[in-house]
Amino acid sequence: MARLLLLCAASGLLLAAVAAIPTIPTIPPPEEAARMARYVLHSCDWGALATLSTQKGLRGHPFANIFSLSDGPPGPCDGSGVPYLYLTDMEISVQDLEVNSNASLTVSLAQTPYCRKHRYDPQNPLCAHIIFVGSIVKVNDSEADLAKKALFSRHPEMESWPKDHNWFFAKFNITNIWVLDYFGGLKIVTPEEYYSVKP
């Protein structure tokens, strides 16, 4: 009897723990490309930022680099859709951006459990990835707190990065969006469509 009560208590604790786990929104269907773009960005903690290099020996060539990013704190309803970054002028890609602020940013569900669970290769279109094109801009004072909350909630280590590196908050100003989430080629989403939907 005692063993049965113990098993029932343990089962109750397990069910309570499972109920407390935040739910992850279901991936949008392929026909909802704008929602897919929002979903993928909010699901990702980093992306590949491509600039035109200004470095000796690479000048004028595409140069992709990995950056931590966030569009808001983790959770199903907290994404703004704006990719925020924490940057320093000491970083070589940021030096490129000082000459030409145009860039592209790619984020992929390959970094999430989704593609591993379904055994999708990162190049498989079903392992959705989004390509944003636009420019990097420093955020103004009124937006800095929002950017800080978005980034530090996902990347707490950032708070301890060396202060003498002159870190600043920036955002990716989106002008074009391409979605690859199914067979048949890329889908084009406008920024207006993108920001009008929830992830």
Summary of the structure (lengths in Angstrom):
residues: 199
radius of gyration: 19.9
end to end distance: 48.8
largest distance: 76.6
contacts: 560
relative contact order: 0.19
helix: 37%
strand: 26%
